[in-house]
Amino acid sequence: MSFKLTNLPYDFNALEPYIDAQTMEIHHDKHHGGYTKKLNAALEKEGVNNNNIEDILSNVSKYSVGVRNNGGGYYNHNLFWEIMSPNGGGEPTDEIGKAIKETFGSFDAFKDEFAQAAAGRFGSGWAWLVKDNGKLKIGSTPNQDNPLMDISEFKGQPILGLDVWEHAYYLKYQNRRPEYIDAFFNVINWDKVNELYKA
């Protein structure tokens, strides 16, 4: 019943110059790989026989801190790799583009609010665009928490997430988190975000 580390849907260097190959390799193989391994160990130790990660996260208050941290890390990174692409960036069209304009007024206003959520997260965490009762919302969570968790103050179905842990950007951007956030907009896979929005 164990969870598996998924392969990246592109090469380590595919997102350059925005996200460097060395960061991608360490981030995927070591960090995401570590969360996957530790999640499996924590679930086995607690006798949890459930391979639905969303179900585990939505009831995460019933489990240990190990399941919370590593389950979040496993899910968050699975989403993160999918919502980036070497052919990403630009302004979204389709339904998600319309929904962003309706909710935030303009794509630039959305970018500003999302960037503020990412830059303003103290310490480690994630910035999110979620769908909640059909509406779009922007927020952030600490550490590897996410909006699916029953313990999270910010809730919804994640459709876009940005990792603002230092391991996601420090090799290239050092302490310049706003530059990393700005670069992220060049690799967003809006086709995938749109698919998640419509799901």
C-alpha positions in Angstrom: 0.0 0.0 0.0 3.0 2.3 0.0 3.2 5.6 -1.8 5.7 6.0 -4.6 7.9 8.9 -5.6 6.7 9.9 -9.1 9.1 10.8 -11.8 9.4 14.5 -12.9 7.4 15.1 -16.0 10.4 16.8 -17.6 14.2 16.9 -17.2 15.9 18.5 -14.3 17.2 21.4 -16.5 13.9 21.9 -18.3 12.8 24.9 -16.2 16.1 26.8 -16.6 16.9 29.7 -16.4 14.0 30.2 -13.9 14.7 27.1 -11.7 18.1 25.5 -12.0 18.8 21.8 -12.6 20.8 21.3 -9.4 17.9 22.6 -7.3 15.4 20.5 -9.2 17.4 17.3 -8.7 18.0 17.8 -5.0 14.5 19.0 -4.4 12.9 16.0 -6.2 15.2 13.2 -5.4 16.3 14.1 -1.9 13.5 16.2 -0.4 10.4 14.7 -2.1 12.0 11.3 -2.0 12.6 11.8 1.8 9.0 12.8 2.4 7.7 9.8 0.5 9.9 7.3 2.4 9.1 8.9 5.8 5.4 9.0 5.0 5.4 5.3 4.3 7.3 4.6 7.5 4.9 6.7 9.6 1.8 5.0 8.1 3.3 1.6 8.6 4.2 2.4 12.2 0.6 3.6 12.9 -1.0 0.7 11.0 -2.7 2.9 8.5 -3.9 1.0 5.4 -5.0 3.8 3.2 -3.5 4.8 -0.2 -5.7 7.9 -0.7 -3.5 10.8 0.2 -6.4 13.4 0.0 -8.4 11.3 2.5 -5.4 11.0 4.8 -4.8 14.7 4.7 -8.5 15.6 5.2 -8.4 13.6 8.5 -4.8 14.4 9.4 -5.7 15.5 13.0 -6.2 11.8 13.7 -2.6 10.9 12.8 0.9 11.7 14.1 3.0 14.8 13.3 5.1 12.5 11.0 2.1 11.7 8.9 1.1 15.4 8.8 4.5 16.7 7.8 5.5 13.9 5.4 2.0 13.4 3.9 1.8 17.2 3.2 5.3 17.1 1.7 4.4 14.1 -0.5 1.1 15.7 -1.8 2.4 19.2 -2.1 5.4 18.3 -4.2 3.3 15.9 -6.5 1.2 19.0 -7.3 4.1 21.3 -7.6 5.9 19.3 -10.3 2.7 19.0 -12.3 1.8 22.7 -12.3 5.1 23.7 -13.8 6.2 23.2 -17.4 9.1 24.3 -19.7 6.3 25.5 -21.9 4.6 27.4 -19.1 4.1 31.0 -18.2 2.1 33.7 -19.9 -1.4 34.7 -19.1 -4.0 31.9 -18.7 -6.9 31.7 -21.0 -9.7 29.1 -20.8 -11.9 28.9 -17.8 -9.2 29.5 -15.2 -8.2 32.8 -17.0 -11.8 34.0 -16.9 -12.2 33.0 -13.3 -9.0 34.8 -12.2 -10.2 38.0 -13.9 -13.6 37.7 -12.4 -12.3 37.1 -8.9 -9.2 39.4 -8.7 -10.1 42.0 -11.3 -7.1 41.3 -13.6 -4.3 38.9 -14.1 -1.8 41.4 -12.7 -3.9 41.9 -9.6 -3.9 38.1 -9.1 -0.1 38.0 -9.6 0.3 40.7 -7.0 -1.9 39.0 -4.4 -0.3 35.6 -5.0 3.2 37.0 -4.8 2.3 38.8 -1.5 1.0 35.5 0.0 4.3 33.8 -1.0 6.6 36.5 0.1 4.7 37.2 3.3 4.8 33.6 4.5 7.2 33.8 7.5 9.7 31.0 7.5 9.0 27.9 5.5 5.6 27.1 3.8 3.5 27.3 0.6 1.4 29.9 -1.2 -1.8 28.5 -2.8 -4.6 29.3 -5.2 -7.5 27.1 -4.2 -11.1 26.5 -5.3 -13.5 26.6 -2.4 -17.2 26.2 -3.1 -16.6 27.2 -6.7 -14.7 30.4 -5.8 -11.0 31.1 -6.1 -9.0 32.1 -3.0 -5.4 32.9 -2.4 -3.6 32.0 0.9 -0.7 30.3 2.5 0.2 27.6 5.0 3.2 26.9 7.2 5.7 24.1 6.7 4.2 21.2 4.7 0.6 21.9 5.7 -1.9 22.4 2.9 -5.5 23.6 2.4 -6.9 20.0 2.3 -5.9 19.4 6.0 -8.6 19.5 8.6 -6.2 21.4 10.9 -5.5 24.1 8.3 -6.9 27.6 8.9 -6.9 28.2 5.1 -9.0 25.6 3.3 -9.9 24.6 -0.3 -8.9 22.4 -3.2 -5.4 23.3 -4.3 -5.0 24.1 -8.0 -1.8 26.0 -7.8 0.9 25.9 -5.2 4.3 27.5 -4.7 7.0 26.0 -2.4 8.7 28.8 -0.5 10.9 26.6 1.6 14.5 27.8 1.2 15.5 24.5 -0.4 13.2 25.3 -3.3 15.3 28.4 -4.3 18.4 29.1 -2.2 21.0 27.7 -4.5 20.1 30.1 -7.3 18.3 33.0 -5.5 19.8 32.9 -2.0 17.7 35.2 0.3 16.0 36.9 -2.7 12.6 35.1 -2.4 10.7 37.8 -4.4 12.9 37.1 -7.4 12.2 33.3 -7.2 8.4 34.1 -6.9 8.6 36.4 -10.0 10.5 33.6 -11.9 7.8 31.1 -11.0 5.2 32.9 -13.1 7.3 32.0 -16.2 6.9 28.2 -15.7 3.3 27.9 -14.5 1.5 25.2 -16.5 -1.8 26.9 -16.9 -3.2 24.0 -18.9 -2.8 21.8 -15.8 -4.2 24.5 -13.5 -7.2 24.8 -15.7 -7.7 21.1 -15.7 -7.6 21.1 -11.9 -10.0 24.0 -11.8 -12.5 22.3 -13.9 -12.2 18.9 -12.1 
